[in-house]
């Protein structure tokens, strides 16, 4: 049961990061949104055939998706992110909002690599 709950939590977390709704995921999987939603709320978790398709879509294994230490884009340390530009002026040249946007972009790039 714990792995099913982990998987449900991890799928919802990925959906949030991708800014997808359960309905959008269901459409991509050609499933009724209500069925997918019920499975994600269930203690039994996702049916294995659906879990396999979701894992493939997100570029991971079912085992990774069911893990309680699933690594997400937000968990990636900045030291693991490669340099995005050859030249970046002094960070004092940026506002806090601009620095936040740069960080968000780096996370976006890393998430795209996973998919």
N, C-alpha and C positions, 0 to 999 in steps of 0.2 A: 504493500500500500504506500509506503514512503516514497518509493521510486515513482509511482504514478503521480503522487502529489508534487514531487520535484519536477517531473516532466510538465505537468500542467502549469506550474509556476514559471518554469523556464520558457515555455511557449508564450505565455502571456507577457513575459518580460521582453522577449524578442519582438513581439507584436508592438509593444509600446515603443521600443527603440526604432522600429521601422515606421512607426506611425501608421500601422495597419489596424483595421478593426477585425474582429472575429469574422464578420461578414466577408471582408475582403479575402481573408485567408480561405474561408470556405469556398468562395467563388474560384479561387486559384486551384483548389483541390476538387472542384466540381461536387461539392457536398452541400446539403442544406445547412444554413447557418445555425439553425436551432439545434441540429444534431451535434455539430461541432461544439457549440456553446454548452450543451448538456454534458458532453464528454469532458470538457475542460473544467466543469464544476464538480464532476463525479469523483468520488474517492477511488473508483476503479480505474480512472484515467482513460486515456485514449485507446481505442482498438489498435492492435499492433500494425495492421495494414496502413492505418492513417498515420500512426507515429512514424513509420518508415518513410512515408511520403513527405511528412513535415521535416524530418531530419534531413532527407535528401535536398529538399528545397532550401534549408538553412545551412547546408554544407557541413553537417556534423553527423555523428552516429546516433542511434537511438540510445545507446549507453551513455553518451555524452549528454544528450538531452535529458536523461533521467538522473543525471548526477546532481548531488547536492552542492557540488563546487563548480558548477557550470560557469565557464569564463565568458563574460559578455564584453561588449565593446567598452563599457564604462570601467571594467576591471583592468584594462590593459594599461600598464604603467607608461608614463610619458617617455621613459627611456627606451621603450620598445618601438616607439613610433619613429619612422625614418624622417629625415629632413625633407620638408615639402618644397622648399625653395633654396636656391643657391645663395641668395643674399636676403638677409632680413635686417633692416635697420634696428638700431637700439630699441629694446622693448619700451623704453620711455617715450618713444615716438607714437605709441598707440594708446588709445583710451581703454578703459576697462572693458567697455562693450565690444570694442574691436578685438581685444585679446580673447574675450569669451567666444566671439565668432570664429576666431582662428582655431581655438581649442575644439569647438563643435565641428569644424571642417575636418580637423585631423581625425576625430572619432568617426565621422562619416566615411572617410577614406578607408580606415581600418575595417569598418563594417562591410564595405563593398568588397574588400579583399577576401573576407570570409565567405562571401556568397559567390 
